Every structure is written in structure tokens, then in C-alpha cells.
Amino acid sequence: MKNRVISVDIFRGLTIVLMILVNTPGTWSHVYAPLLHAHWHGYTPTDLVFPFFLFIVGTSIAFAYQHKTASGATYRKIIVRSLKLVGLGLFLGAFTITFPFIKDFADIRFPGVLQRIGVVFFFAALLFMNFNWKSLIGICVAFLVGYWLLMAYVPVEGVASTFDRAPNNLANYLDVKIFGTHNYKPDYDPEGLLSTLPSIATSLLGIFTGLILTSKRERKEMVLMGMGAAMLVLGYLWDMVFPINKALWSSSFVLVTAGWANMFLALIYYLSDVRGIAFGGIFKKVGANAITIYFLSSFTGKVMGRIPVGDTSLHGWLFQKVYVHDFMSMELSSLLYGLTVVSFYVLLAHVLYKKKIFIKV
């Protein structure tokens, strides 16, 4: 991006750091509540992390494609990048450490985090290249309202649809029907098919923020703060009829998480870009290789969780031998393990940045 906005780089890197932290506790049996996803309806700080990343994907699209022409070359780059992201996600879902290093077909998960990033990037970038901001607002509203109407009023095999985790939840029903055994859980997938529509809206809201940051407006941080507050209010009002829910990526969830994203980004923007306070440099370095760092952390975590050591795995053995002690709680031990993992990847990002190695996916 030309004329980089430092806060966007910091926000992206911070989000990746948090993604790694919440994905790699020492043990899932002992995790502090804020570092877990909400059981179903509602949200925790952890539930903000993934939508923050999709939001910043949209913001980055506004920077990267604002002055590009809608040409075949540009479309090819968008398609190739999207396919790379989807391919990496499918690889993570299919990989196993035993020969031939691919799970049985029935056990491979088709949806996933990287797959959703790839699909959302593809559609958000294409929409941005072909519509002005006023049209994009209309498309975003159509996605959010349309998703709500589908989830609330389309019956499932003659039974009224529900927002609960049940067979007559339309999003869950479609995932089971279409993906079968290839879901995260037998009855649903948090990165499922129908919920991709509102996740694209998350990225579109990030695009609007990017357009503000690239404009000549005064007091941009105040504009973003006001937008964020308005989205929070609208999201909580919508929660009364369409509950805030990450697994469903509900329309209220989109607004609430985008509201928080705007407010946090406004604060970072004010401190780093307006006041010129030097902070968050390490997060900027992580953000420079965001997808690479995330992929490596996910891949390594899978490998360590599957290498057997005695009656546990390499991951479990390291956790028990190094982090579990009588003088601290298991939750603290689990957190310290996660922080160690984060520290390793932050160090790796620092080395890559110093050597000017930027792996673009």
C-alpha cells in the first residue's frame, strides 16, 4: 500500500497475534473464559478476533485497489490470491502426520478460517472494483437484511427455522446437507456456507473504513469512533430479534464486531498516525507476513498435537513438563504456554521483517 497508514498494519498484526493466542492454549480443559468462544449466543473477546481480521481485509482492499483499473490482470491477481488462501486452508484441513499424510476423505473439513478469508477477499475485492461506495452500502445492507430474513423465515423441511443450535437452523441444515461429514462439528460449521454472506458484509464495512482513512477528511479518528458507536447501537438493537452469534455470523454480530473494530482502529490511528507515538512496531512486523505467520502457527500446532509422546502428544508432553506446576493454576499454565507460542511467532516475524522477507499469499 502506498502512503501506508501505520494503524492498519498494527491492527492487522495485533489481530494475528490474538488469533494465535486463542488457538494455542496449553490445554483446552483449562482456559480463562475471555479466551474461549461463547457457547452459542453472545460473544466474548475471543469472538472479536476473526471478524476483526475480515474487517481489516476490507480496509486493506480499499488501500490496495482504490486506484487500480478493473482489468483482466487485476482480476487474475484477485483470483489467484483467493485460490491460494482456499488451498492453504484445505491443506490444513486434510493434513495428517501419518503416511500418505492426507486424512480419509470423509474426515477432511472443507470450510475453514483460511477458506473463508479467501472467499471473502474474492467477493469483497470484486465488489469494490465494480461498484461505488453508495452501491456497496446497498449491497452490504442487502446481505445483512437478506441473511436475517432467510434465517428467520425460511422453514426447514416444513419446520419453522430457529437461531438455536438445532437441525431446523437453516445455516446448520444447509452445511450438513451440502458438506455432510466435512464440517467442523457433525451438526454445524462456524465457517459454513450460508454465513459467508454476512462475513462478506464484515469486509465491506472494513472497506468503508479504508475509504475514510484514504480520504482528506479532518479528524478521521472521530469519524471512525462515531461510526463504531453507531454500529454497536444498531447491532445491540438487532440482537433483540437476531441474536449476536459468531457460529452463525449473525447480522447483529457483524455490526457489533465492526463497531468494536472501528473504535479500536480509531484509537490506534489517533495514537500512531495522528500523534505519532511510536508503539506497536512488533505488531506491524507480524502484520507484514500475517497469513504466513498464521498458517505456520496452525500447521505446527497440528503437527505437535499429533506426534505421539508416551500416552500424550508432543504438545501435551511439553505443556506438562514445562508449564504445569503446583504453585500456579492450570489456567495460568495454559495461558503461559500460549504466550510462549505467540512469542516464538512474533520473534519469527521480527526476523523475517529484518531480513526484508515478505511472503505474499
N, C-alpha and C positions, 0 to 999 in steps of 0.2 A: 504494500500500500504506500502511495506517495503521501507526503505530508502526514506522517503517522500520528495518530492520537495515542499518546502513551497509555492512557487509561484503558483503552480497548485491549492492548497487549497484556496489561497487568490483569485485567478481569479474566481474559481467556486462560492465562496461566494459573491464576488462583483457582479457577473452576476445575482445571485438570488435576491440580493438587488435591482438591477436595474429593474429586471422583476416585482417585487412587486411595485416599484415606478411608472412605466409607466402604470401599470394595475389598479392603485387605485387613480386617481385624485379626488378632491372634486366634480368636475362636468366635464363631457366630453364637455360641451359647452364652457368652458374656460380653455384651456391648452396651455402652451407655445409650439411653433411649434416644437422645438427639441424633445419634449416628445410625439409627435404624429408620427404615421406611415406615410410614403409617401402615397399620394393619390393613385398612381399606380406605374408608372415607377420612378426610382430614389430611394434614400434612405435617411433616417435621422439617428441620433444617436440611436433612439429607434429601428430601424430596425436591428441594430447590435446585440441586446441583445439575442434573441433566437438562432441565428446561433452561437453566442459565446458559449452558453450552449451546443449545439450539438457538437461543436468543442472540448470542454473540456471533454465531454463524451468519445470521441475518445481518447483523451490524457490519460484519466483515464483507458481506456481499455488496452492501451499499458503497463501501470504500473501493473494493476491487473492480466492480463492474459499472460504476457510475458513468464513466466516460468511454466505455467500450461499445463498439457497434455490434448489432445483432447479426453477426456473420457466421458462416459455416465454421470458421476456425474457432471462434468463441464457443459455439455450441459443442464442438468436438471436445474442447478442453473441459467443459462442464460435464459432458457425458463420461469422459474418461475418468475424471476425478470421482464422480459418483460411483462408477463401476469399481474403482479401486477400493473405496470405502466399504461398499457392499461385499466385495470379495474378501477383504480382510476380516469382516465380521463373520462371514460364512466359514472362513478358515478356523476362526476361534471356536465356532460352534461345532465344527466337525473334528477338530484335532484331538487325538489321544496319544499317550506316550507308548502304547504297545503297537507292534507291527500289525498291519500296514500303516499305522499312525492316523487312521481315519475310523471314526465310530461306525457302528452299524447304521445303515441308512435311516432306520426307524427312530434312532436316538439323536439324530442331528437336529439341532434347533435352527429353524430358518430365520425368524425375526431376531433382532438383537440391537444393541446400542449403536454399533458402527453402521449396521444396515439402515437404521433409522436416520442417522446423520447423513448418510449417502443419499437416501431418498428425499429427505427434507431439503438438503442442499440443491439437489437437481431441480425440484419443482420451484423452490423459492428463487433460485437464480434465473430460471426461465421466465417466471412471472415478472421478476424485476426488469429483465431485459425487454419485455414486451408491453408493459403497462406503466402508466404514470402513477404517481402516489395516490391520487384520488381514486383511481380504479382499484389499486391494491387495497385501499381501505375497504371498498365494497366487497372485494374477494375475501378479505380477512373476516369481515362480518358474516358473509355468506357461509364460510367454513364453520365458524363458531355456532351460529344460529342453526344452520343445517344439521350439524352434528347433534346438537341438543334435541332437535325435533325428531331425528332418526332414533336416538337413544330413548326418548321419552314416549314416542307414539307409534313406532312400528312394532307390531306384535311378533312374537317368536313362536312359530308353529301354532298359531291360534291363541297363544297366551300373552297377556299384556307384558311388555318389556319392563325390566327393573334395572335400577342402578346398583343393586347389590351383587355380590359375587354368587351368581346363580346361573343355571342353564338357560333361563329366559332373559339374560342380559344380552342384548343384541351384539355388542362388540365381542363378548366372550364366545357367544354362539357361533359367529362367523369365523373366529380364529380356530375353534375346534373343528368346524365343518371343512374349512379350507386347508388348514395346516395339520390337522389330526394330531399325531404324536410329536410333531416337530415344534411344539410350543414350550415355553419356559416351565409352565405348570400344566398338568393334564386338562385343566378347565379354563385357562386363560393365558395370555401373554401380555406383559406390560408394554411391549413394543409391537402390539398387534396391528392388524391391517386397517380396520376402520378408524382407530385412534390416531392413525398417521395424518388424517385430515386436520385435526386441531393442532397437531405438532407442527405442521407447515405454518399454521397461523402464528405459532410462537416465533418462528423465524421471521415471518412478515413483520411482526411487531418489533423485532430487532432491526429490521431494515428501516423502519420509520425512525428509530433512534439514530441509526447511522446517517440518515439524511439530515437530521438535525445537527449532528456533530460535524458534518461536512459543509453545513450552511454558514452564512455570515451573520447569523443571529447573535445578539448580545445575551449574556447571562444564560448560556446553554444549560448550565447545571440546574438552574431554577426551572427551566422548561421541562427538563427530564424529571426533576423531582415532582413537579406538578402532574406530569403525565403518569408517573408511577403511583402517586396518591390516588388519582382518578381511577386507574386500573384496579387498584386494591379495593376501592369502594364498590366499583361495579362487580368485581369478582365475588366479594362477600355478599352482595345483594343477589347475584345469580346462584350462589351456594344454597339459597333457600329453596330453589326448585331443581337445581342440578348440582349435587354435592361436589365439593373440591375433592378430586381423586386422581392421584398420579397414575395408577394402574389403568384407568380409563382415559387419562389425559383429558379430563372433562373441560368444558369451555370455561367454567369458573376457575379451574386450576390454571388454565392458560393465562387468564387475566391477572390472577393473584401473583403467579410466579413472574410474569413480565413486569408487573408493578414493582415487585421487590428488585428485579434486575435493573430497572431504570433508576430506582432510588440508590442502590449500591453503586451503580456505574456513575451516577451524578456526583456522589461523594468522592469517588476515586478521581473522576475528571477534575473536580474542583481542586483537590489536593495536588494532583500531579501535573495537569495541563494548565490550570489557571494560576495556582500559587507557585508552581514549580518546585514543590517539595520532593526531594529525591527519596522515594521509598518504593518498595515493591519491585526492585530490579530483578530479584531472583524469580519472581513470578513471570516477568517479561521474558526471561530466558526459557522458562518452561513453555510459555505460550508460543515461542518461536518454532518449537518442534512438538506441538500439542498432540497431534494424532499419533506420531511416532512414540512419544513417551507413554501415552495411554495404551497403545497396542502392546508395547513391550511389557508394561506392568501386568496387563491382562494375560498375556501369553505365559510370562514367567510364573505368575500366580497359579495358573492352571497346571503347569509342569510340576511345580513344587508341591501342589496339592495331590498329585497322582504318583509321585515317586515314593514307593514303599520304604519305610524305615521301621523295622520291627513290626509292632501292631498298629503303627500310625503312618503318617506321610512325612516327607522331609519338612514340609511346612509345620506340621504338628510337633515333630521332634525338636525343631529349632525353638518353637514357642515354649514348649515345656522345659527345655534345658536352660534357656537363656532368660526368659521373661517371667516365668511363674515362680513366685517366692511367697513365703508365709507372711511377710511383713507388708504386702500390698494386696489389694483386692484383685480378683480375676478381671474385672472390668478395666482397671488401670493397666494391668499386664497386657491385656488385649489391645488397648489403645497405644501403649508404648511400642508394641510390635508394629502396628500400623504406621506410627510416626517414623519408625526406623525405615520401613519400606519407602515411605514418602521421601525421607531424607536421601535415600540412595538415588531415587529418580530425579530429585532436584539437583543432586551433585552431577548426575549424568547429563542433565540439561545444561548445567553450567559448563561442563567440559565441551559439549557439542557447540555451544554458543561461542566459547572462547576460540575454538578451532574453526569457527565460521562454517560449521556443518549444519545445513538446514535441509532436512529431508521433507520434501513436499509430497503429500499424498493427494 
